[in-house]
Amino acid sequence: LREENEIGDHVSIGTGSVIEHHVTIGDQVRIHSQVFVPEFSILEAGAWLGPNVVLTNAKYPLSPGVKKSLQGPMLKKGAKVGANSTLLPGVVIGENALVGAGSVVTKDVPDHAVVIGNPARVVNTISELPY
């Protein structure tokens, strides 16, 4: 857990997770084990990250001036990301959306959507799930 983060109440961070600096974490966020959250990421209240999730913040990691263009993903309120998923820089995971395990998210996910795959694509909405 690095410096200059904003962390809400009742946040749980699993073992082996790395939270870089300048990250905003809302209330009641759950970050499971072995998760990587890079600088400038935003996790709103109730967001949930499964084990081994990787968030990224650099489109071109070794390019000159990369530090000026870093942008972490944003998980809106209640968004959930399944185990072993990867979120690319700057993507927004909508409110109460669900990213299926092992997905690679390359573009924004609408509110209440269910996405799976590589690249992740919308396959359902939360209200239409059978459980």
Secondary structure, 3 states (H helix, E strand, C coil): CCCCCEECCCCEECCCCEECCCCEECCCCEECCCCEECCCCEECCCCEECCCCEECCCCCCCCCCHHHHCCCCEECCCCEECCCCEECCCCEECCCCEECCCCEECCCECCCEEEECCCCEEEEEHHHCCC
